[in-house]
Amino acid sequence: MRSSIATYRESLSRIASELSDEEDQEHTPPSSSRRRRITSTTPSSVGSGSGSGSPLPLPNGSESEIATYNYNAHIQKLQASEAQLKALSFNYAAMLKDKDHQLSLLRQQIANFDANAKLQGQTPPPNSRLTAINSSKQTPSRTNGTLPTNALSKEYSNILEENNRLQLQIQHLTEQLKHQHEKATITLNNFQDESKRNASFQTELHGLQVEKEKMSANMRELQVELNEKNIELRRLQEEIITIGKTDQLEESPHALKNIITALHKEIALLKLEKENFEAKLACTTSEKSNQNAIGAAGMGFLLEKVVEEMKSSIALLEKKLEAATKERDKALQELGRLKQHLLDKENEDSIIEELEATVENQKAHIVQLERSLRNINININI
């Protein structure tokens, strides 16, 4: 009996030490506590805590997987401790029931002994009840029909004291286990909430990435269109320069030079906007590479800010392209006007040449007529 009580006390002490170790681990810094949880949930420690359940494999993934592994191992260990404590409580209840049965038998034997003593008219000696208890236990030590009573009384008091102490210890361990179970439940709920938040952040990040890809495609299209506009502007510029070289009017070279200067300024502005846009895009890429070091709320704010800046840049580029298109149309109109002016000038030159030829013919005809008239006058005088 004493060996079973000693075994029970040893089991309770081991459970209490495990619970106290877990409480000490919770008050350690985050880095050390994480390492302790990982080492404390290895197959050897889980197997020593309870004989049931297989240890979880150590993951090689991200921090969330490691945290999941730690939470599951911690819950598994608490469940094993709870099952072991329930088994010990059941065994202790059976032990107490057996003790109560033995005590009831002893009380019944003492009552029978008192009744027999009263019937015989004898007064039982002070230690007769304890002698009867020892006789019921059939101990080998007897002296003149009496048994040693001090040992039985001491054993009975020790049993009661041990019973009270074990009940208090069981109550304390039950409260600790309940507290640990509540903390594990809170931790599990926090982990589930964190998993939901991570999933929502991943969804939002995926949506932002899709939107960024769309905006990048739109930017590439705008870049292609801008390059086409630049090529067309260069072609018009070369054509205007060619026309300016052949134009002999005083106002035409001055107007073409102004147009060319304006086009040069527009091209320089477009190139500057392009460089600024590429710099913003590079900054956005660097911010994306560093988004793991930023909080989830800060990351969403930065992405929204970058998206707004990209939208404003695209709108500005569209305005610039529209202005360049208008300038190109204006240059085309000016070019058409110059071409028409050149055609009119060529027509006027041809008409002038024809008139000059007609005048020369008329002059020759007049000279010929004057010669004929002179000849006629000479003939008349003769």
C-alpha positions in Angstrom: 0.0 0.0 0.0 2.8 2.4 0.9 4.5 1.6 -2.4 1.4 2.4 -4.4 1.1 5.7 -2.5 4.7 6.5 -3.2 4.2 5.7 -6.9 1.2 8.0 -6.9 3.1 10.8 -5.2 6.0 10.4 -7.7 3.5 10.6 -10.7 1.9 13.7 -9.2 5.3 15.3 -8.6 6.4 14.6 -12.2 3.2 16.2 -13.6 3.7 19.2 -11.3 7.3 19.6 -12.5 6.2 19.4 -16.1 3.5 22.1 -15.6 6.0 24.4 -13.8 8.5 23.9 -16.6 5.8 25.0 -19.1 5.1 28.1 -17.0 8.8 28.9 -16.9 9.0 28.6 -20.6 6.1 31.0 -21.1 8.0 33.7 -19.2 11.2 33.4 -21.3 12.0 35.8 -24.2 10.4 35.0 -27.6 13.5 33.7 -29.3 14.5 31.4 -26.5 10.9 30.3 -25.8 10.5 29.3 -29.4 13.6 27.2 -29.3 12.5 25.6 -26.0 9.1 24.8 -27.4 10.7 23.1 -30.4 13.1 21.2 -28.3 10.5 20.3 -25.6 8.2 18.8 -28.3 10.8 16.4 -29.7 9.8 12.7 -29.8 11.8 11.9 -26.6 10.0 14.5 -24.5 6.5 13.7 -25.8 7.1 10.0 -25.3 8.2 10.6 -21.7 5.2 12.8 -20.9 2.6 10.2 -22.1 2.8 6.9 -23.7 0.0 7.7 -26.2 0.2 9.7 -29.5 3.0 9.9 -32.0 5.2 13.0 -32.1 4.7 15.6 -34.8 7.4 15.8 -37.5 9.5 19.0 -37.3 8.6 21.2 -40.3 11.1 22.8 -42.6 8.8 25.5 -43.9 8.0 29.1 -43.0 7.5 30.6 -39.5 3.7 30.1 -39.6 4.3 26.3 -40.1 6.7 26.2 -37.3 4.3 28.1 -35.1 1.5 25.6 -36.1 3.8 22.8 -35.2 4.6 24.3 -31.8 0.9 25.0 -31.0 -0.1 21.4 -32.0 2.7 19.9 -30.0 1.8 22.0 -26.9 -1.8 21.0 -27.2 -0.9 17.4 -27.6 1.3 17.5 -24.5 -1.5 19.2 -22.4 -4.0 16.6 -23.6 -1.6 13.8 -22.6 -1.0 15.4 -19.2 -4.7 15.7 -18.7 -5.3 12.1 -19.6 -2.6 10.9 -17.3 -3.9 13.1 -14.5 -7.4 11.6 -15.0 -6.0 8.1 -14.8 -4.1 8.9 -11.6 -7.3 10.5 -10.2 -9.2 7.4 -11.0 -6.5 5.2 -9.4 -6.4 7.4 -6.3 -10.2 7.3 -6.0 -10.1 3.5 -6.1 -7.4 3.5 -3.5 -9.4 5.8 -1.3 -12.4 3.6 -1.7 -10.3 0.6 -0.6 -9.0 2.6 2.4 -12.6 3.6 3.4 -13.7 0.0 3.1 -10.8 -1.1 5.4 -11.6 1.7 7.9 -15.2 0.6 8.0 -14.2 -2.9 8.7 -11.9 -1.8 11.5 -14.7 0.4 13.0 -17.1 -2.6 12.8 -14.5 -4.8 14.6 -13.9 -2.2 17.3 -17.7 -1.8 17.8 -18.0 -5.6 18.1 -15.1 -5.7 20.6 -16.7 -3.0 22.7 -20.1 -4.8 22.7 -18.4 -8.1 23.8 -16.6 -6.3 26.6 -19.8 -4.7 27.9 -21.6 -8.0 27.8 -18.8 -9.7 29.8 -18.9 -6.8 32.3 -15.3 -5.9 31.8 -13.9 -2.5 31.1 -11.6 -2.5 28.1 -8.2 -1.2 28.6 -7.3 2.1 27.0 -5.4 0.5 24.1 -7.9 -2.4 23.5 -9.4 -0.9 20.4 -6.1 -0.5 18.7 -5.3 -4.0 19.8 -8.4 -5.2 18.0 -7.5 -3.3 14.9 -4.0 -4.9 14.9 -5.6 -8.3 15.4 -7.9 -7.8 12.4 -4.8 -7.0 10.3 -3.2 -10.2 11.5 0.1 -8.7 12.4 2.6 -11.2 13.7 3.7 -9.2 16.8 1.6 -10.2 19.9 2.3 -9.9 23.7 0.0 -11.6 26.1 -3.0 -11.3 23.7 -2.5 -7.5 23.1 -1.2 -5.8 19.9 1.1 -2.7 19.5 -1.3 0.2 19.2 1.0 3.1 18.6 2.1 1.8 15.2 -1.5 1.4 14.0 -2.5 4.8 15.3 0.5 6.4 13.7 -0.2 4.6 10.4 -3.9 5.7 10.5 -2.9 9.4 11.1 -0.3 9.2 8.4 -2.9 7.8 6.0 -5.3 10.6 6.8 -2.6 13.2 6.5 -1.5 11.7 3.2 -5.0 11.6 2.0 -5.6 15.3 2.8 -2.3 16.3 1.3 -2.9 14.3 -1.9 -6.4 15.8 -2.2 -5.0 19.3 -2.0 -2.3 18.4 -4.5 -4.8 17.0 -6.9 -7.0 20.1 -6.5 -3.9 22.3 -7.2 -2.9 20.3 -10.2 -6.4 20.3 -11.5 -6.5 24.1 -11.3 -3.1 24.3 -13.0 -4.3 22.0 -15.8 -7.5 24.0 -16.2 -5.4 27.2 -16.4 -3.1 25.6 -19.0 -6.0 24.4 -21.0 -7.6 27.9 -21.0 -4.3 29.4 -22.1 -3.9 26.7 -24.9 -7.4 27.5 -26.1 -6.7 31.2 -26.2 -3.4 30.6 -28.0 -5.2 28.3 -30.5 -7.9 31.0 -31.1 -5.2 33.7 -31.6 -3.4 31.4 -34.0 -6.6 30.8 -36.0 -7.3 34.6 -36.1 -3.7 35.2 -37.2 -4.1 32.6 -40.0 -7.3 34.3 -41.2 -5.6 37.6 -41.2 -2.7 36.2 -43.1 -5.1 34.6 -45.7 -6.8 37.9 -46.2 -3.5 39.7 -46.5 -2.4 37.1 -49.1 -5.6 37.6 -51.0 -5.2 41.4 -51.0 -1.6 41.1 -52.0 -2.5 38.8 -54.9 -5.2 41.4 -56.0 -2.6 44.2 -55.8 -0.1 42.1 -57.8 -2.7 41.4 -60.5 -3.6 45.1 -60.6 0.1 46.0 -60.8 0.5 43.6 -63.7 -2.4 45.2 -65.5 -1.0 48.6 -64.9 2.4 47.5 -66.1 0.9 46.1 -69.3 -0.9 49.5 -69.8 2.3 51.3 -69.2 4.1 49.2 -71.8 1.4 50.0 -74.3 1.7 53.7 -73.5 5.4 53.4 -73.8 5.1 51.8 -77.3 2.6 54.5 -78.3 5.0 57.1 -77.0 7.8 55.6 -79.0 5.7 55.7 -82.1 4.8 59.3 -81.5 8.4 60.1 -81.0 9.3 58.4 -84.3 6.5 60.3 -86.1 7.6 63.5 -84.5 11.2 62.9 -85.7 9.9 62.2 -89.2 7.9 65.3 -89.2 10.8 67.2 -87.9 13.1 66.0 -90.7 10.4 66.7 -93.3 9.9 70.2 -91.9 13.7 70.8 -91.9 13.8 69.6 -95.5 10.9 71.9 -96.5 12.6 74.8 -94.5 15.7 74.4 -96.6 13.8 74.7 -99.9 11.5 77.5 -98.8 12.7 81.0 -99.8 10.1 83.0 -98.0 11.2 85.1 -95.0 8.4 84.0 -92.7 8.5 80.3 -93.4 12.0 79.5 -91.9 11.2 81.4 -88.8 7.9 79.6 -88.3 9.5 76.2 -89.0 12.3 77.0 -86.5 9.8 77.8 -83.9 7.9 74.6 -84.5 11.1 72.6 -84.4 12.1 74.2 -81.1 8.7 73.5 -79.7 8.9 69.9 -80.8 12.4 69.6 -79.3 11.1 70.9 -76.0 8.2 68.5 -76.1 10.4 65.6 -76.8 12.7 66.6 -73.9 9.7 66.8 -71.6 8.5 63.4 -72.7 11.9 61.9 -72.1 12.1 63.5 -68.7 8.7 62.1 -67.8 9.8 58.7 -69.0 12.9 58.8 -66.8 10.8 59.9 -63.8 8.3 57.1 -64.5 11.1 54.5 -64.7 12.6 55.8 -61.5 9.2 55.5 -59.8 8.8 51.9 -61.1 12.3 51.0 -59.8 11.4 52.5 -56.4 8.1 50.5 -56.4 10.1 47.3 -57.2 12.5 48.0 -54.3 9.7 48.7 -52.0 8.1 45.4 -52.9 11.3 43.5 -52.2 11.4 45.1 -48.7 7.7 44.6 -47.9 8.5 41.5 -45.6 10.2 43.9 -43.1 7.1 46.3 -43.1 3.9 45.6 -41.1 0.8 44.3 -42.9 -1.1 47.7 -42.5 2.0 49.7 -43.7 2.4 47.4 -46.7 -1.2 48.0 -47.8 -0.8 51.8 -47.4 2.4 51.9 -49.4 1.0 49.7 -52.2 -2.1 52.0 -52.4 0.2 55.1 -52.5 2.3 53.5 -55.2 -0.8 52.6 -57.2 -2.1 56.2 -56.9 1.2 57.6 -58.0 1.3 55.2 -61.0 -2.2 56.2 -61.9 -1.4 59.9 -61.7 1.8 59.2 -63.8 -0.2 57.4 -66.4 -2.8 60.2 -66.5 0.0 62.7 -66.9 1.6 60.7 -69.7 -1.8 60.4 -71.4 -2.1 64.2 -71.2 1.4 64.6 -72.6 0.6 62.2 -75.4 -2.6 64.1 -76.2 -0.7 67.4 -76.3 2.0 65.8 -78.5 -0.8 64.5 -80.8 -2.3 67.9 -81.0 1.1 69.4 -81.7 1.7 66.7 -84.4 -1.7 67.5 -86.0 -0.8 71.2 -85.9 2.5 70.5 -87.5 0.8 68.4 -90.2 -1.5 71.2 -90.9 1.4 73.6 -91.1 3.2 71.2 -93.4 0.1 70.9 -95.6 -0.2 74.7 -95.7 3.5 75.0 -96.6 3.1 72.4 -99.3 0.1 74.2 -100.8 2.1 77.5 -100.6 4.9 75.9 -102.4 2.6 74.5 -105.1 1.0 78.0 -105.5 4.4 79.5 -105.7 5.5 77.0 -108.4 2.3 77.8 -110.3 2.9 81.5 -110.0 6.5 81.1 -111.2 5.4 79.1 -114.2 2.8 81.8 -115.0 5.4 84.5 -114.6 7.8 82.6 -116.9 5.0 82.2 -119.5 4.2 85.9 -119.2 7.9 86.8 -119.6 8.1 84.6 -122.6 5.1 86.3 -124.1 6.6 89.7 -123.4 9.8 88.7 -125.1 7.9 87.5 -128.1 5.9 90.7 -128.2 9.1 92.7 -127.9 10.7 90.8 -130.8 7.5 91.3 -132.9 7.6 95.0 -132.1 11.2 95.2 -133.1 10.4 93.4 -136.3 7.5 95.8 -137.0 9.7 98.8 -136.4 12.2 97.5 -138.8 9.5 96.9 -141.4 8.2 100.5 -140.8 11.6 101.9 -141.3 12.1 100.1 -144.6 8.7 101.4 -145.8 9.7 105.0 -144.9 13.0 104.6 -146.7 11.2 103.3 -149.8 8.7 106.2 -149.7 11.5 108.9 -149.5 13.3 107.4 -152.4 
